[in-house]
Amino acid sequence: MDRDGLITIQSQYTPKDTMQRLETAVRSKGMTVFAHIDHAAGAAEVGMALRPTDLLIFGSPKGGTPLMQSAQTIGIDLPLKALVWEDAEGHVWLSYNDPAWIAQRHAGPAGMQAAVRTMTGALNAIAAEATSAAPKK
């Protein structure tokens, strides 16, 4: 957990490539992409500048429903979200909420632990696929 439940990792790719890799990784895990919000494009529409800032909203009822059955307020934090953004120095980052932090935020019962571990593993794998170069064989 980085800061207030937000996990942020650096990408080796451009913002556009990172987002494409993120979407591919999400879909390869059998999850649904619900929305893709390009905040920089929105800013441009109103004449404002914003470095690349793209939000992907995604998830799976199979993974999220057990958490909401334990604490329905988790529905405010689901589906999952991941933000691809570029800082002032040109570094590209991927940020997402730690599922353990989400569960803690909603005072979820201990019965959520297995679902949280599964979701955490899936998010970690997705983030690695989106941001890291493939290992050489």
C-alpha positions as CSV (number, residue, x, y, z in Angstrom):
1,M,0.0,0.0,0.0
2,D,1.5,3.3,-1.0
3,R,-0.4,6.3,0.2
4,D,-4.0,6.2,1.6
5,G,-4.6,2.9,-0.2
6,L,-3.4,4.2,-3.5
7,I,-0.8,2.0,-5.3
8,T,1.2,3.7,-7.9
9,I,3.8,2.1,-10.2
10,Q,5.9,3.5,-13.0
11,S,5.3,2.3,-16.5
12,Q,8.0,1.6,-19.1
13,Y,5.6,2.7,-21.9
14,T,3.9,5.8,-23.2
15,P,0.5,6.8,-21.6
16,K,-1.3,5.6,-24.8
17,D,0.6,2.2,-24.8
18,T,0.1,1.8,-21.1
19,M,-3.6,2.3,-21.4
20,Q,-3.8,-0.1,-24.4
21,R,-1.8,-2.7,-22.4
22,L,-4.0,-2.2,-19.4
23,E,-7.2,-2.7,-21.4
24,T,-5.8,-5.8,-23.0
25,A,-4.7,-7.2,-19.6
26,V,-8.1,-6.5,-18.0
27,R,-10.0,-8.3,-20.8
28,S,-7.5,-11.2,-20.7
29,K,-8.5,-11.8,-17.1
30,G,-12.2,-12.1,-18.2
31,M,-13.2,-8.7,-16.7
32,T,-15.5,-6.1,-18.4
33,V,-14.3,-2.6,-19.3
34,F,-17.2,-0.4,-18.3
35,A,-15.7,3.0,-19.2
36,H,-12.6,4.7,-20.5
37,I,-12.4,8.4,-19.5
38,D,-9.8,10.6,-21.1
39,H,-9.5,13.5,-18.7
40,A,-7.0,15.3,-20.9
41,A,-9.4,15.2,-23.8
42,G,-12.1,16.6,-21.6
43,A,-9.8,19.4,-20.5
44,A,-9.0,20.2,-24.1
45,E,-12.7,20.5,-24.9
46,V,-13.0,23.4,-22.5
47,G,-9.8,25.0,-23.6
48,M,-7.6,23.8,-20.7
49,A,-4.4,21.8,-20.7
50,L,-3.8,18.6,-18.8
51,R,-1.0,16.1,-19.2
52,P,-2.2,12.6,-20.3
53,T,-4.6,11.4,-17.6
54,D,-6.7,8.4,-18.6
55,L,-9.1,6.4,-16.3
56,L,-10.3,2.9,-16.9
57,I,-13.3,1.5,-15.0
58,F,-13.5,-2.2,-15.0
59,G,-14.5,-5.3,-13.1
60,S,-16.3,-8.5,-12.7
61,P,-19.5,-9.3,-10.8
62,K,-17.9,-12.6,-9.8
63,G,-15.1,-10.7,-8.0
64,G,-17.0,-7.7,-6.7
65,T,-20.3,-9.2,-5.6
66,P,-18.9,-11.2,-2.7
67,L,-17.3,-8.0,-1.3
68,M,-20.6,-6.1,-1.7
69,Q,-22.5,-9.0,0.0
70,S,-20.3,-8.5,3.0
71,A,-20.5,-4.7,3.0
72,Q,-22.8,-3.1,0.5
73,T,-21.1,0.3,0.7
74,I,-18.1,-1.2,-1.1
75,G,-20.3,-0.5,-4.2
76,I,-19.1,3.1,-4.1
77,D,-15.5,1.9,-4.8
78,L,-16.5,-0.7,-7.3
79,P,-16.1,-1.3,-10.2
80,L,-12.4,-1.1,-10.0
81,K,-10.5,1.9,-11.4
82,A,-7.0,2.4,-12.8
83,L,-5.5,5.8,-13.7
84,V,-2.7,6.1,-16.3
85,W,-1.0,9.5,-16.0
86,E,2.1,11.4,-17.0
87,D,3.9,13.6,-14.5
88,A,5.6,16.9,-15.2
89,E,8.9,15.2,-15.9
90,G,7.3,12.9,-18.5
91,H,7.3,9.8,-16.4
92,V,4.2,7.6,-16.9
93,W,2.4,6.0,-13.9
94,L,-0.4,3.6,-13.2
95,S,-2.4,4.1,-10.0
96,Y,-5.2,2.0,-8.5
97,N,-6.8,1.4,-5.1
98,D,-5.5,-1.4,-3.0
99,P,-8.4,-3.9,-2.5
100,A,-7.3,-4.4,1.2
101,W,-7.7,-0.7,1.7
102,I,-11.1,-0.7,0.1
103,A,-12.2,-3.5,2.4
104,Q,-10.8,-1.8,5.5
105,R,-12.4,1.5,4.5
106,H,-15.8,-0.2,4.6
107,A,-15.1,-2.2,7.8
108,G,-15.7,-5.4,5.9
109,P,-15.9,-8.6,7.9
110,A,-13.1,-11.1,8.0
111,G,-15.0,-13.3,5.5
112,M,-13.8,-10.9,2.8
113,Q,-10.2,-11.9,3.0
114,A,-10.2,-14.6,0.3
115,A,-12.0,-12.3,-2.2
116,V,-9.6,-9.4,-1.4
117,R,-6.6,-11.7,-1.9
118,T,-8.0,-12.9,-5.3
119,M,-8.7,-9.3,-6.4
120,T,-5.3,-8.1,-5.2
121,G,-3.6,-10.8,-7.2
122,A,-5.5,-10.0,-10.3
123,L,-4.8,-6.3,-10.0
124,N,-1.1,-6.8,-9.4
125,A,-0.9,-9.1,-12.5
126,I,-2.8,-6.6,-14.6
127,A,-0.7,-3.7,-13.5
128,A,2.5,-5.7,-14.2
129,E,1.3,-6.6,-17.7
130,A,0.4,-3.0,-18.4
131,T,3.6,-1.4,-17.1
132,S,6.5,-3.8,-17.4
133,A,8.5,-5.1,-20.4
134,A,8.0,-8.7,-21.1
135,P,10.8,-10.9,-19.7
136,K,13.2,-12.1,-22.4
137,K,13.1,-15.8,-23.0
